[in-house]
């Protein structure tokens, strides 16, 4: 039997839930900072037409990681979006649309 190795998830020692309809929610118990690691997001739709999800590391423009929209998901099953990056300009921040929440995994300060 083969062993699957997911090194990108090895640093996923913390998680933070972000509710629906949040704007620029900072990740981390101390508000986060440069160098924080964002492993992946588990996107949790509450409707088959959820809003978008975007991230920023504080230094650049927002990056849409899930577009959302009318009938954008076939069911309410959570799904993972792999990021695997360190912040270069401040804390990771997440913006969630209506009817979509997120669980962020990584190492946050």
Helices and strands as residue ranges (DSSP letters): G 7-9, E 14-18, E 25-26, E 37-45, E 53-56, E 63-66, E 79-86, E 93-96, E 100-107
